[in-house]
């Protein structure tokens, strides 16, 4: 049975969603970083917060399920 036009478009949409999904997951990381900076005074500075983030990602790479795909923090957070 041949693919319909909708099915062909659905495949293309899925590819775009996969890409935008990474942006969404990176945004979740930004929210996590903001939360940790607000909760812990010692992480208020960007360098300290970034160093702590990298240490946590190295020591517990599967701590959050989405870290399998994206474990960095966007530059704007």
Helices and strands as residue ranges (DSSP letters): H 5-39, G 41-43, H 46-59, G 65-68
